[in-house]
Amino acid sequence: MLQEIGIASGKKSSPLDRWFTDNDFDLFIWGDAGGRIAGFQLCYDKRGTERALTWRSPRGFSHNRVDSGEQLPMRNMTPVLLPDGEFAYERVRASLGPVIEYLEPSISGLVMQKLKDYAERKA
């Protein structure tokens, strides 16, 4: 189950700026000044080759691989997003569905619909 752990940016610019996490996913939600969801980033495969699907209104989608930098204690670089290939929609949907259903329907419904929209657009 995704647990809310805090504000994504460290400073709250909207009541909807939120961060949810578990062992497999990070979900960042960004809101606009009117209190609507303006975007999200779903990071998945955190224990493998981590990827991020981002949706921002009105810009749309991006799908990236997360390069977490070097794993040296004195030189761990800031993670960066690099272009990536296909989005494994069916696998992500199947594993995300049971853990996201506990969030508010306005969040879970939007995220699941946008994942589907992105997959259909790429098909």
CNS distance restraints for C-alpha pairs under 8 A (distance, minus, plus):
assign (resid   1 and name CA) (resid  22 and name CA) 6.58 0.50 0.50
assign (resid   1 and name CA) (resid  98 and name CA) 7.40 0.50 0.50
assign (resid   1 and name CA) (resid  99 and name CA) 4.18 0.50 0.50
assign (resid   1 and name CA) (resid 100 and name CA) 6.72 0.50 0.50
assign (resid   1 and name CA) (resid 102 and name CA) 7.17 0.50 0.50
assign (resid   2 and name CA) (resid  20 and name CA) 5.60 0.50 0.50
assign (resid   2 and name CA) (resid  21 and name CA) 5.03 0.50 0.50
assign (resid   2 and name CA) (resid  22 and name CA) 5.17 0.50 0.50
assign (resid   2 and name CA) (resid  25 and name CA) 7.71 0.50 0.50
assign (resid   2 and name CA) (resid  99 and name CA) 5.68 0.50 0.50
assign (resid   2 and name CA) (resid 100 and name CA) 6.27 0.50 0.50
assign (resid   2 and name CA) (resid 102 and name CA) 7.71 0.50 0.50
assign (resid   2 and name CA) (resid 103 and name CA) 7.80 0.50 0.50
assign (resid   3 and name CA) (resid  20 and name CA) 5.16 0.50 0.50
assign (resid   3 and name CA) (resid  21 and name CA) 5.35 0.50 0.50
assign (resid   3 and name CA) (resid  22 and name CA) 6.46 0.50 0.50
assign (resid   4 and name CA) (resid  18 and name CA) 7.32 0.50 0.50
assign (resid   4 and name CA) (resid  19 and name CA) 5.70 0.50 0.50
assign (resid   4 and name CA) (resid  20 and name CA) 4.20 0.50 0.50
assign (resid   4 and name CA) (resid  21 and name CA) 6.45 0.50 0.50
assign (resid   5 and name CA) (resid  19 and name CA) 5.98 0.50 0.50
assign (resid   5 and name CA) (resid  20 and name CA) 5.93 0.50 0.50
assign (resid   5 and name CA) (resid  21 and name CA) 7.04 0.50 0.50
assign (resid   6 and name CA) (resid  10 and name CA) 7.89 0.50 0.50
assign (resid   6 and name CA) (resid  18 and name CA) 6.23 0.50 0.50
assign (resid   6 and name CA) (resid  19 and name CA) 5.57 0.50 0.50
assign (resid   6 and name CA) (resid  20 and name CA) 7.61 0.50 0.50
assign (resid   7 and name CA) (resid  11 and name CA) 6.87 0.50 0.50
assign (resid   7 and name CA) (resid  12 and name CA) 6.58 0.50 0.50
assign (resid   7 and name CA) (resid  17 and name CA) 5.88 0.50 0.50
assign (resid   7 and name CA) (resid  18 and name CA) 4.75 0.50 0.50
assign (resid   7 and name CA) (resid  19 and name CA) 5.67 0.50 0.50
assign (resid   8 and name CA) (resid  17 and name CA) 6.06 0.50 0.50
assign (resid   8 and name CA) (resid  18 and name CA) 5.30 0.50 0.50
assign (resid   8 and name CA) (resid  19 and name CA) 5.00 0.50 0.50
assign (resid   8 and name CA) (resid  28 and name CA) 6.23 0.50 0.50
assign (resid   8 and name CA) (resid  29 and name CA) 7.65 0.50 0.50
assign (resid   9 and name CA) (resid  17 and name CA) 7.50 0.50 0.50
assign (resid  12 and name CA) (resid  17 and name CA) 6.36 0.50 0.50
assign (resid  13 and name CA) (resid  17 and name CA) 6.99 0.50 0.50
assign (resid  13 and name CA) (resid  33 and name CA) 7.93 0.50 0.50
assign (resid  14 and name CA) (resid  30 and name CA) 7.47 0.50 0.50
assign (resid  14 and name CA) (resid  31 and name CA) 5.49 0.50 0.50
assign (resid  14 and name CA) (resid  32 and name CA) 6.20 0.50 0.50
assign (resid  14 and name CA) (resid  33 and name CA) 6.13 0.50 0.50
assign (resid  14 and name CA) (resid  35 and name CA) 6.79 0.50 0.50
assign (resid  15 and name CA) (resid  31 and name CA) 6.84 0.50 0.50
assign (resid  15 and name CA) (resid  35 and name CA) 6.55 0.50 0.50
assign (resid  16 and name CA) (resid  29 and name CA) 6.52 0.50 0.50
assign (resid  16 and name CA) (resid  30 and name CA) 5.77 0.50 0.50
assign (resid  16 and name CA) (resid  31 and name CA) 4.58 0.50 0.50
assign (resid  16 and name CA) (resid  32 and name CA) 7.68 0.50 0.50
assign (resid  16 and name CA) (resid  35 and name CA) 6.55 0.50 0.50
assign (resid  16 and name CA) (resid  36 and name CA) 7.40 0.50 0.50
assign (resid  16 and name CA) (resid  37 and name CA) 6.74 0.50 0.50
assign (resid  17 and name CA) (resid  28 and name CA) 7.39 0.50 0.50
assign (resid  17 and name CA) (resid  29 and name CA) 5.39 0.50 0.50
assign (resid  17 and name CA) (resid  30 and name CA) 4.53 0.50 0.50
assign (resid  17 and name CA) (resid  31 and name CA) 5.62 0.50 0.50
assign (resid  18 and name CA) (resid  28 and name CA) 5.81 0.50 0.50
assign (resid  18 and name CA) (resid  29 and name CA) 5.12 0.50 0.50
assign (resid  18 and name CA) (resid  30 and name CA) 6.79 0.50 0.50
assign (resid  19 and name CA) (resid  26 and name CA) 7.15 0.50 0.50
assign (resid  19 and name CA) (resid  27 and name CA) 5.76 0.50 0.50
assign (resid  19 and name CA) (resid  28 and name CA) 4.61 0.50 0.50
assign (resid  19 and name CA) (resid  29 and name CA) 6.43 0.50 0.50
assign (resid  20 and name CA) (resid  26 and name CA) 5.72 0.50 0.50
assign (resid  20 and name CA) (resid  27 and name CA) 5.03 0.50 0.50
assign (resid  20 and name CA) (resid  28 and name CA) 6.46 0.50 0.50
assign (resid  21 and name CA) (resid  25 and name CA) 5.60 0.50 0.50
assign (resid  21 and name CA) (resid  26 and name CA) 4.40 0.50 0.50
assign (resid  21 and name CA) (resid  27 and name CA) 6.25 0.50 0.50
assign (resid  22 and name CA) (resid  26 and name CA) 6.66 0.50 0.50
assign (resid  23 and name CA) (resid  46 and name CA) 7.10 0.50 0.50
assign (resid  23 and name CA) (resid  47 and name CA) 7.66 0.50 0.50
assign (resid  24 and name CA) (resid  44 and name CA) 5.83 0.50 0.50
assign (resid  24 and name CA) (resid  45 and name CA) 5.67 0.50 0.50
assign (resid  24 and name CA) (resid  46 and name CA) 5.22 0.50 0.50
assign (resid  24 and name CA) (resid  47 and name CA) 6.72 0.50 0.50
assign (resid  25 and name CA) (resid  42 and name CA) 6.89 0.50 0.50
assign (resid  25 and name CA) (resid  43 and name CA) 5.45 0.50 0.50
assign (resid  25 and name CA) (resid  44 and name CA) 4.72 0.50 0.50
assign (resid  25 and name CA) (resid  45 and name CA) 6.93 0.50 0.50
assign (resid  25 and name CA) (resid  46 and name CA) 6.41 0.50 0.50
assign (resid  25 and name CA) (resid  96 and name CA) 7.92 0.50 0.50
assign (resid  26 and name CA) (resid  41 and name CA) 7.87 0.50 0.50
assign (resid  26 and name CA) (resid  42 and name CA) 5.84 0.50 0.50
assign (resid  26 and name CA) (resid  43 and name CA) 4.99 0.50 0.50
assign (resid  26 and name CA) (resid  44 and name CA) 6.78 0.50 0.50
assign (resid  27 and name CA) (resid  40 and name CA) 6.98 0.50 0.50
assign (resid  27 and name CA) (resid  41 and name CA) 5.73 0.50 0.50
assign (resid  27 and name CA) (resid  42 and name CA) 4.63 0.50 0.50
assign (resid  27 and name CA) (resid  43 and name CA) 6.35 0.50 0.50
assign (resid  28 and name CA) (resid  40 and name CA) 5.35 0.50 0.50
assign (resid  28 and name CA) (resid  41 and name CA) 5.13 0.50 0.50
assign (resid  28 and name CA) (resid  42 and name CA) 6.58 0.50 0.50
assign (resid  29 and name CA) (resid  37 and name CA) 7.03 0.50 0.50
assign (resid  29 and name CA) (resid  38 and name CA) 7.87 0.50 0.50
assign (resid  29 and name CA) (resid  39 and name CA) 6.07 0.50 0.50
assign (resid  29 and name CA) (resid  40 and name CA) 4.45 0.50 0.50
assign (resid  29 and name CA) (resid  41 and name CA) 6.76 0.50 0.50
assign (resid  30 and name CA) (resid  37 and name CA) 5.96 0.50 0.50
assign (resid  30 and name CA) (resid  38 and name CA) 5.58 0.50 0.50
assign (resid  30 and name CA) (resid  39 and name CA) 5.14 0.50 0.50
assign (resid  30 and name CA) (resid  40 and name CA) 5.85 0.50 0.50
assign (resid  31 and name CA) (resid  35 and name CA) 5.87 0.50 0.50
assign (resid  31 and name CA) (resid  36 and name CA) 5.40 0.50 0.50
assign (resid  31 and name CA) (resid  37 and name CA) 4.40 0.50 0.50
assign (resid  31 and name CA) (resid  38 and name CA) 4.83 0.50 0.50
assign (resid  31 and name CA) (resid  39 and name CA) 6.82 0.50 0.50
assign (resid  32 and name CA) (resid  36 and name CA) 5.53 0.50 0.50
assign (resid  32 and name CA) (resid  37 and name CA) 6.37 0.50 0.50
assign (resid  32 and name CA) (resid  38 and name CA) 5.52 0.50 0.50
assign (resid  37 and name CA) (resid 107 and name CA) 7.99 0.50 0.50
assign (resid  38 and name CA) (resid  56 and name CA) 5.98 0.50 0.50
assign (resid  38 and name CA) (resid  57 and name CA) 5.39 0.50 0.50
assign (resid  39 and name CA) (resid  54 and name CA) 7.42 0.50 0.50
assign (resid  39 and name CA) (resid  55 and name CA) 5.24 0.50 0.50
assign (resid  39 and name CA) (resid  56 and name CA) 4.13 0.50 0.50
assign (resid  39 and name CA) (resid  57 and name CA) 5.95 0.50 0.50
assign (resid  40 and name CA) (resid  54 and name CA) 5.77 0.50 0.50
assign (resid  40 and name CA) (resid  55 and name CA) 5.46 0.50 0.50
assign (resid  40 and name CA) (resid  56 and name CA) 6.55 0.50 0.50
assign (resid  40 and name CA) (resid 111 and name CA) 7.65 0.50 0.50
assign (resid  41 and name CA) (resid  52 and name CA) 6.40 0.50 0.50
assign (resid  41 and name CA) (resid  53 and name CA) 5.65 0.50 0.50
assign (resid  41 and name CA) (resid  54 and name CA) 4.22 0.50 0.50
assign (resid  41 and name CA) (resid  55 and name CA) 6.41 0.50 0.50
assign (resid  42 and name CA) (resid  52 and name CA) 5.45 0.50 0.50
assign (resid  42 and name CA) (resid  53 and name CA) 5.27 0.50 0.50
assign (resid  42 and name CA) (resid  54 and name CA) 6.36 0.50 0.50
assign (resid  43 and name CA) (resid  50 and name CA) 6.75 0.50 0.50
assign (resid  43 and name CA) (resid  51 and name CA) 5.54 0.50 0.50
assign (resid  43 and name CA) (resid  52 and name CA) 4.21 0.50 0.50
assign (resid  43 and name CA) (resid  53 and name CA) 6.50 0.50 0.50
assign (resid  44 and name CA) (resid  50 and name CA) 5.69 0.50 0.50
assign (resid  44 and name CA) (resid  51 and name CA) 5.50 0.50 0.50
assign (resid  44 and name CA) (resid  52 and name CA) 6.32 0.50 0.50
assign (resid  44 and name CA) (resid  92 and name CA) 7.63 0.50 0.50
assign (resid  45 and name CA) (resid  49 and name CA) 5.92 0.50 0.50
assign (resid  45 and name CA) (resid  50 and name CA) 4.66 0.50 0.50
assign (resid  45 and name CA) (resid  51 and name CA) 6.47 0.50 0.50
assign (resid  46 and name CA) (resid  50 and name CA) 4.73 0.50 0.50
assign (resid  46 and name CA) (resid  51 and name CA) 7.61 0.50 0.50
assign (resid  49 and name CA) (resid  65 and name CA) 7.24 0.50 0.50
assign (resid  49 and name CA) (resid  66 and name CA) 7.46 0.50 0.50
assign (resid  50 and name CA) (resid  65 and name CA) 6.00 0.50 0.50
assign (resid  50 and name CA) (resid  66 and name CA) 5.34 0.50 0.50
assign (resid  50 and name CA) (resid  67 and name CA) 7.78 0.50 0.50
assign (resid  51 and name CA) (resid  63 and name CA) 7.32 0.50 0.50
assign (resid  51 and name CA) (resid  64 and name CA) 5.52 0.50 0.50
assign (resid  51 and name CA) (resid  65 and name CA) 4.21 0.50 0.50
assign (resid  51 and name CA) (resid  66 and name CA) 5.25 0.50 0.50
assign (resid  51 and name CA) (resid  84 and name CA) 7.93 0.50 0.50
assign (resid  52 and name CA) (resid  63 and name CA) 5.75 0.50 0.50
assign (resid  52 and name CA) (resid  64 and name CA) 5.21 0.50 0.50
assign (resid  52 and name CA) (resid  65 and name CA) 6.23 0.50 0.50
assign (resid  52 and name CA) (resid  66 and name CA) 6.75 0.50 0.50
assign (resid  52 and name CA) (resid  81 and name CA) 7.83 0.50 0.50
assign (resid  53 and name CA) (resid  61 and name CA) 7.15 0.50 0.50
assign (resid  53 and name CA) (resid  62 and name CA) 5.90 0.50 0.50
assign (resid  53 and name CA) (resid  63 and name CA) 4.53 0.50 0.50
assign (resid  53 and name CA) (resid  64 and name CA) 6.53 0.50 0.50
assign (resid  54 and name CA) (resid  61 and name CA) 5.53 0.50 0.50
assign (resid  54 and name CA) (resid  62 and name CA) 5.24 0.50 0.50
assign (resid  54 and name CA) (resid  63 and name CA) 6.34 0.50 0.50
assign (resid  55 and name CA) (resid  59 and name CA) 7.55 0.50 0.50
assign (resid  55 and name CA) (resid  60 and name CA) 5.27 0.50 0.50
assign (resid  55 and name CA) (resid  61 and name CA) 4.46 0.50 0.50
assign (resid  55 and name CA) (resid  62 and name CA) 6.63 0.50 0.50
assign (resid  55 and name CA) (resid 114 and name CA) 7.70 0.50 0.50
assign (resid  56 and name CA) (resid  60 and name CA) 5.23 0.50 0.50
assign (resid  56 and name CA) (resid  61 and name CA) 6.61 0.50 0.50
assign (resid  61 and name CA) (resid 118 and name CA) 7.25 0.50 0.50
assign (resid  63 and name CA) (resid  83 and name CA) 6.70 0.50 0.50
assign (resid  63 and name CA) (resid  84 and name CA) 6.11 0.50 0.50
assign (resid  63 and name CA) (resid  85 and name CA) 7.52 0.50 0.50
assign (resid  63 and name CA) (resid  87 and name CA) 7.25 0.50 0.50
assign (resid  64 and name CA) (resid  81 and name CA) 5.57 0.50 0.50
assign (resid  64 and name CA) (resid  82 and name CA) 5.22 0.50 0.50
assign (resid  64 and name CA) (resid  83 and name CA) 4.68 0.50 0.50
assign (resid  64 and name CA) (resid  84 and name CA) 4.63 0.50 0.50
assign (resid  64 and name CA) (resid  85 and name CA) 7.65 0.50 0.50
assign (resid  65 and name CA) (resid  81 and name CA) 5.69 0.50 0.50
assign (resid  65 and name CA) (resid  82 and name CA) 5.20 0.50 0.50
assign (resid  65 and name CA) (resid  83 and name CA) 6.20 0.50 0.50
assign (resid  65 and name CA) (resid  84 and name CA) 5.32 0.50 0.50
assign (resid  66 and name CA) (resid  79 and name CA) 6.44 0.50 0.50
assign (resid  66 and name CA) (resid  80 and name CA) 5.84 0.50 0.50
assign (resid  66 and name CA) (resid  81 and name CA) 4.82 0.50 0.50
assign (resid  66 and name CA) (resid  82 and name CA) 6.38 0.50 0.50
assign (resid  67 and name CA) (resid  79 and name CA) 5.39 0.50 0.50
assign (resid  67 and name CA) (resid  80 and name CA) 5.28 0.50 0.50
assign (resid  67 and name CA) (resid  81 and name CA) 6.20 0.50 0.50
assign (resid  67 and name CA) (resid  82 and name CA) 6.95 0.50 0.50
assign (resid  68 and name CA) (resid  77 and name CA) 6.98 0.50 0.50
assign (resid  68 and name CA) (resid  78 and name CA) 6.57 0.50 0.50
assign (resid  68 and name CA) (resid  79 and name CA) 4.10 0.50 0.50
assign (resid  68 and name CA) (resid  80 and name CA) 6.55 0.50 0.50
assign (resid  69 and name CA) (resid  76 and name CA) 5.89 0.50 0.50
assign (resid  69 and name CA) (resid  77 and name CA) 4.69 0.50 0.50
assign (resid  69 and name CA) (resid  78 and name CA) 6.28 0.50 0.50
assign (resid  69 and name CA) (resid  79 and name CA) 5.72 0.50 0.50
assign (resid  69 and name CA) (resid  80 and name CA) 7.70 0.50 0.50
assign (resid  70 and name CA) (resid  75 and name CA) 6.56 0.50 0.50
assign (resid  70 and name CA) (resid  76 and name CA) 5.01 0.50 0.50
assign (resid  70 and name CA) (resid  77 and name CA) 6.01 0.50 0.50
assign (resid  71 and name CA) (resid  75 and name CA) 7.24 0.50 0.50
assign (resid  71 and name CA) (resid  76 and name CA) 5.40 0.50 0.50
assign (resid  72 and name CA) (resid  76 and name CA) 5.37 0.50 0.50
assign (resid  87 and name CA) (resid 119 and name CA) 7.06 0.50 0.50
assign (resid  88 and name CA) (resid  92 and name CA) 6.06 0.50 0.50
assign (resid  89 and name CA) (resid  93 and name CA) 5.79 0.50 0.50
assign (resid  89 and name CA) (resid 115 and name CA) 7.08 0.50 0.50
assign (resid  89 and name CA) (resid 116 and name CA) 7.34 0.50 0.50
assign (resid  89 and name CA) (resid 119 and name CA) 6.06 0.50 0.50
assign (resid  90 and name CA) (resid  94 and name CA) 6.05 0.50 0.50
assign (resid  91 and name CA) (resid  95 and name CA) 6.33 0.50 0.50
assign (resid  92 and name CA) (resid  96 and name CA) 5.75 0.50 0.50
assign (resid  93 and name CA) (resid  97 and name CA) 5.65 0.50 0.50
assign (resid  93 and name CA) (resid 112 and name CA) 7.46 0.50 0.50
assign (resid  93 and name CA) (resid 115 and name CA) 7.81 0.50 0.50
assign (resid  94 and name CA) (resid  98 and name CA) 7.58 0.50 0.50
assign (resid  95 and name CA) (resid  99 and name CA) 7.42 0.50 0.50
assign (resid  96 and name CA) (resid 100 and name CA) 5.93 0.50 0.50
assign (resid  97 and name CA) (resid 101 and name CA) 6.15 0.50 0.50
assign (resid  97 and name CA) (resid 112 and name CA) 7.81 0.50 0.50
assign (resid  98 and name CA) (resid 102 and name CA) 8.00 0.50 0.50
assign (resid 100 and name CA) (resid 108 and name CA) 5.81 0.50 0.50
assign (resid 101 and name CA) (resid 105 and name CA) 7.57 0.50 0.50
assign (resid 101 and name CA) (resid 108 and name CA) 6.17 0.50 0.50
assign (resid 103 and name CA) (resid 107 and name CA) 6.58 0.50 0.50
assign (resid 103 and name CA) (resid 108 and name CA) 5.93 0.50 0.50
assign (resid 104 and name CA) (resid 108 and name CA) 6.23 0.50 0.50
assign (resid 105 and name CA) (resid 109 and name CA) 5.31 0.50 0.50
assign (resid 105 and name CA) (resid 110 and name CA) 7.84 0.50 0.50
assign (resid 106 and name CA) (resid 110 and name CA) 6.11 0.50 0.50
assign (resid 107 and name CA) (resid 111 and name CA) 6.11 0.50 0.50
assign (resid 108 and name CA) (resid 112 and name CA) 6.07 0.50 0.50
assign (resid 109 and name CA) (resid 113 and name CA) 6.04 0.50 0.50
assign (resid 110 and name CA) (resid 114 and name CA) 6.04 0.50 0.50
assign (resid 111 and name CA) (resid 115 and name CA) 6.17 0.50 0.50
assign (resid 112 and name CA) (resid 116 and name CA) 6.35 0.50 0.50
assign (resid 113 and name CA) (resid 117 and name CA) 6.12 0.50 0.50
assign (resid 114 and name CA) (resid 118 and name CA) 6.08 0.50 0.50
assign (resid 115 and name CA) (resid 119 and name CA) 6.25 0.50 0.50
assign (resid 116 and name CA) (resid 120 and name CA) 6.10 0.50 0.50
assign (resid 117 and name CA) (resid 121 and name CA) 6.07 0.50 0.50
assign (resid 118 and name CA) (resid 122 and name CA) 6.28 0.50 0.50
assign (resid 119 and name CA) (resid 123 and name CA) 6.20 0.50 0.50
